[in-house]
Amino acid sequence: MKYKLVAFDMDGTLITWNSCWGAIHRYFGVEAMAARNFEAYRRMEIDYAEFMRRDIGLWKPRPHISLIDKILSNFEFAHNVQEVVGEIRRRGYFTSIITAGIDLLAQRVGKKLGIDIVVANGLAVDDKGYLTGEGILRVDPSLKHEILEKIAKELNLTLAECVAVGDSRYDVNFIRSAGLGVAVGGDEELAKAADMVIQDFKNFPQLLLYL
């Protein structure tokens, strides 16, 4: 096989939510304030750790982790994702999720899909399970390619043997670093960096011809 690992972004790629962080913001009614935080991050006025800290700080009163887990349990898979990932696994490829989303959801998605390796950001909690206000940074959205390289090394693979699948401009370096980069959806910047563009997973069987 030319390719041996298929690595997926999660939000907007494997699931219908563009942002699982956004799903929590909607629950607490803080979308406008969260948008200002994102704009500060986009302008590089703050780093991603501070961005997470500010976002988590919007969720008041300070929630228990079980509430966050309940909110995130309402996700839906993107169309045909389960079938396509199942086919990839049956063909013997390693699979991974690399996401700047929240690990509670990423682990749930990964378990349902049978994903081999899941890397996502976390939420720090106190000894009673309430959020402390701090995030656990594992994946900077612009540096997913570094995580992909680390996973490839752990599996004794080269990046040329990897497929990266994402949906946003923050996935540009991610898909460029892989032997085959796949853009899902209509992001023009990502499409320019991709080897293949599909509008959704109903067209993903086209990709399977390359694997």
C-alpha positions in Angstrom: 0.0 0.0 0.0 1.3 3.4 -0.9 -0.4 5.0 2.1 -0.7 3.5 5.5 -2.2 6.1 7.8 -5.2 8.2 7.3 -5.4 11.2 9.7 -8.6 13.2 10.1 -9.4 16.6 11.5 -12.6 16.3 13.5 -14.8 19.4 13.6 -16.3 20.1 10.2 -14.7 17.0 8.8 -15.9 13.9 10.7 -18.8 15.6 12.5 -21.3 18.3 11.3 -20.3 20.9 14.0 -17.8 23.3 12.6 -16.6 23.7 16.2 -17.3 21.7 19.2 -16.2 24.7 21.2 -19.0 26.6 19.4 -21.5 24.1 20.5 -20.7 24.8 24.1 -20.8 28.5 23.5 -24.3 28.2 22.1 -25.4 26.3 25.2 -24.2 29.1 27.4 -25.3 31.9 25.1 -21.9 33.4 24.8 -21.3 33.2 21.0 -20.6 37.0 20.6 -18.0 37.1 23.3 -16.4 33.9 21.9 -16.2 35.5 18.5 -14.2 38.3 19.9 -11.8 35.8 21.5 -11.4 34.1 18.1 -10.7 37.4 16.4 -8.0 38.1 18.9 -6.5 34.7 18.2 -6.8 35.1 14.4 -5.0 38.4 14.6 -2.3 36.7 16.7 -2.8 39.0 19.7 -3.1 35.9 21.9 -1.8 32.3 21.6 -4.0 29.3 21.5 -3.5 28.5 25.2 -4.9 32.0 26.1 -7.6 31.6 23.6 -8.8 28.4 25.3 -8.5 30.0 28.7 -10.7 32.9 27.6 -13.3 30.7 26.0 -13.6 28.4 29.0 -13.9 31.5 31.2 -17.1 32.4 29.4 -18.9 29.3 30.6 -20.7 30.4 33.8 -21.5 29.4 36.4 -18.4 27.2 36.4 -19.7 23.9 35.0 -19.0 20.3 36.0 -17.3 18.3 33.4 -20.3 16.0 33.2 -22.4 18.9 31.8 -19.8 19.5 29.1 -19.8 15.8 28.2 -23.6 15.9 28.0 -23.5 18.9 25.6 -21.0 17.3 23.4 -22.9 14.0 23.3 -25.3 15.7 20.9 -22.9 15.6 17.9 -23.8 14.1 14.6 -21.4 12.4 12.1 -21.0 13.9 8.7 -22.8 12.0 6.0 -21.2 8.6 5.2 -18.3 9.1 7.6 -19.0 5.9 9.5 -19.2 3.8 6.4 -16.1 5.3 4.8 -13.9 5.1 7.9 -15.1 1.5 8.4 -14.0 0.7 4.9 -10.6 2.3 5.5 -10.1 0.3 8.6 -11.1 -2.9 6.9 -8.5 -2.3 4.3 -5.9 -2.3 7.0 -4.9 1.4 7.3 -4.0 3.0 10.6 -6.3 5.9 11.5 -6.0 8.9 13.7 -7.9 12.0 14.7 -5.8 15.2 15.2 -8.0 18.0 16.4 -7.9 21.3 18.3 -11.4 20.3 19.6 -12.1 18.8 23.0 -10.9 15.4 24.0 -14.2 14.4 25.6 -15.8 14.5 22.2 -12.8 13.3 20.2 -12.5 10.2 22.3 -16.2 9.5 21.9 -16.0 10.0 18.1 -12.8 7.9 17.9 -14.4 5.0 19.9 -17.5 5.0 17.7 -15.4 4.9 14.5 -12.7 2.6 15.8 -9.9 5.2 15.3 -6.5 4.0 16.4 -5.0 7.2 17.7 -6.8 10.3 19.0 -5.0 13.6 19.9 -7.2 16.5 21.1 -7.2 19.3 23.7 -8.5 18.9 27.2 -10.3 20.8 30.0 -8.7 20.9 33.4 -10.9 20.0 36.3 -10.6 20.2 40.1 -10.9 17.2 42.4 -14.7 17.4 42.3 -14.8 17.5 38.5 -15.5 21.2 38.0 -13.7 23.1 35.4 -10.8 25.2 36.7 -10.8 27.5 33.7 -7.6 26.2 32.2 -7.3 24.2 29.0 -4.9 21.4 28.4 -3.1 22.3 25.1 -2.1 19.3 23.0 -3.0 20.5 19.5 -2.5 24.1 18.2 -4.8 24.2 15.2 -2.1 25.6 12.9 0.4 22.9 14.1 -1.5 19.7 13.4 1.3 18.7 11.0 3.7 18.4 13.9 1.3 15.9 15.6 1.0 14.0 12.3 4.8 13.8 12.0 5.0 12.5 15.6 2.3 9.9 15.1 4.0 8.8 11.8 7.3 8.3 13.6 5.6 6.2 16.3 4.3 4.0 13.6 7.6 3.9 11.8 6.0 5.7 8.8 7.1 8.6 6.6 4.9 11.6 6.0 4.7 10.5 2.4 2.9 7.4 3.6 0.2 9.5 5.3 -3.1 10.9 4.2 -4.4 14.1 5.9 -8.1 15.1 5.7 -9.3 18.5 6.9 -11.8 21.3 6.2 -10.5 24.7 7.2 -7.6 27.0 6.5 -6.1 25.9 9.8 -5.5 22.5 8.1 -3.3 23.9 5.3 0.0 22.9 6.9 -1.6 19.6 8.0 -2.6 18.5 4.5 0.5 19.9 2.8 2.7 17.8 5.1 1.1 14.5 4.1 1.7 12.4 1.0 -1.9 13.0 0.1 -3.8 16.0 1.3 -7.6 16.0 1.1 -9.8 19.1 1.6 -13.4 18.6 2.6 -15.9 21.4 1.7 -15.5 24.7 0.2 -12.6 26.5 1.9 -10.7 28.1 -1.0 -7.4 28.5 0.8 -7.4 24.9 1.8 -8.4 23.7 -1.6 -5.4 25.4 -3.1 -3.1 23.4 -0.8 -4.9 20.1 -1.4 -4.2 17.2 -3.7 -7.9 16.4 -3.8 -11.1 18.3 -2.9 -14.3 16.6 -2.0 -17.5 18.4 -1.0 -18.5 15.8 1.6 -17.9 12.2 2.5 -20.5 10.9 0.0 -17.8 11.6 -2.5 -15.0 10.0 -0.4 -15.1 6.7 -2.3 -13.2 8.6 -5.0 -10.3 8.9 -2.5 -10.4 5.2 -1.7 -9.2 4.6 -5.3 -5.9 6.3 -4.3 -5.3 4.4 -1.1 
